[in-house]
Amino acid sequence: MTDDFDDEFDLFSSKTERDRGLDLVADHSGEWIERYLIMVRQLPTGWTGITERFREMMGHDRPHDPHAWGAAANVAIKEGLLEPTGRYLSMSAIKSHARKSAEYRRT
């Protein structure tokens, strides 16, 4: 009998699976991610904020899957549009329960 517990915690595998999932969502969110990137490109250089602000700025233009918000942020980071500041701020949306979210800077 094998112990699945030993395979449950593996940082490399965890990051690989995260990236695979985000890539899959991004692949199915192409047109929406393009609109997201247009919005990010319009931000002034040096702007800082959490991704929840992007939800506010995009209004009712929502992705087909809520994971697309993270996928879109990753695309913006890979394209050099955003960079993490290292700070975490509380979200204000009621459904977010004030959880902490990474802050980003427009590059």
PyMOL commands that set and color helices and strands:
alter all, ss='L'
color gray80, all
select helices_A, chain A and resi 5-8+11-27+30-41+51-58+68-78+94-96
alter helices_A, ss='H'
color red, helices_A
select strands_A, chain A and resi 48-50+82-90+100-106
alter strands_A, ss='S'
color yellow, strands_A
deselect
rebuild
show_as cartoon
